[in-house]
Amino acid sequence: MASTALLGRDGGARLDADVAIAGIGISPPLRLRHAARMMGAGGHAHQPGWLEVVLSWPQRIIRPAADLDARRTATG
């Protein structure tokens, strides 16, 4: 549910498409950082801004916790 709240039901596909369109001419790894800066949500120097950090939560925090819960359920 937390991942859906952050990324939507499509898993972030629409957000990815919008960022790709807004970042035409910018390499894919740098597009989100560029979009965050344009929205005033960028970090300082080489640090990520809050938008990049929040959008990384599903891979860094939510998914590992869900995997751990699935393993606990499987082992009883």
C-alpha positions as CSV (number, residue, x, y, z in Angstrom):
1,M,0.0,0.0,0.0
2,A,2.8,2.4,0.8
3,S,4.4,1.8,-2.6
4,T,1.0,2.5,-4.3
5,A,0.7,5.7,-2.2
6,L,4.1,7.0,-3.4
7,L,4.1,5.8,-7.1
8,G,0.4,5.1,-8.0
9,R,-1.2,2.0,-9.1
10,D,0.9,1.8,-12.2
11,G,4.1,1.5,-10.2
12,G,5.4,4.9,-11.3
13,A,5.2,4.3,-15.0
14,R,3.3,7.5,-15.7
15,L,5.8,9.5,-13.5
16,D,8.7,7.9,-15.4
17,A,7.1,8.8,-18.7
18,D,6.5,12.4,-17.6
19,V,10.1,12.7,-16.3
20,A,11.4,11.3,-19.6
21,I,9.4,13.9,-21.6
22,A,10.5,16.7,-19.4
23,G,14.1,15.6,-19.5
24,I,14.5,15.1,-23.3
25,G,18.2,15.5,-24.1
26,I,19.2,14.6,-20.5
27,S,20.7,11.2,-19.8
28,P,18.1,8.9,-18.1
29,P,20.0,8.6,-14.7
30,L,20.0,12.4,-14.4
31,R,16.4,13.1,-15.4
32,L,14.8,12.8,-12.0
33,R,17.4,15.1,-10.5
34,H,16.8,17.6,-13.2
35,A,13.0,17.5,-12.7
36,A,13.5,17.8,-8.9
37,R,15.7,20.9,-9.4
38,M,13.1,22.5,-11.8
39,M,10.4,22.0,-9.1
40,G,12.5,23.5,-6.4
41,A,12.9,20.0,-4.7
42,G,16.6,19.4,-5.7
43,G,19.4,18.9,-3.3
44,H,22.5,21.0,-2.8
45,A,25.8,20.2,-4.6
46,H,25.8,16.5,-5.5
47,Q,23.3,15.5,-2.7
48,P,19.9,14.2,-3.7
49,G,16.8,16.4,-2.9
50,W,13.8,15.2,-1.0
51,L,11.9,14.1,-4.1
52,E,14.7,11.7,-5.1
53,V,14.9,10.3,-1.6
54,V,11.2,9.8,-1.2
55,L,10.9,8.1,-4.6
56,S,13.7,5.7,-3.7
57,W,11.8,4.4,-0.6
58,P,10.0,1.6,-2.4
59,Q,13.3,0.0,-3.4
60,R,15.2,0.9,-0.3
61,I,12.7,0.5,2.5
62,I,9.3,-0.8,1.5
63,R,10.3,-3.7,-0.7
64,P,12.9,-5.2,1.7
65,A,10.4,-5.1,4.5
66,A,7.7,-6.8,2.3
67,D,10.3,-9.5,1.3
68,L,11.1,-10.1,5.0
69,D,7.4,-10.5,5.8
70,A,6.9,-12.9,2.9
71,R,9.8,-15.0,4.2
72,R,8.4,-15.1,7.7
73,T,5.0,-16.2,6.4
74,A,6.6,-18.9,4.2
75,T,8.7,-20.3,7.1
76,G,5.8,-20.1,9.6
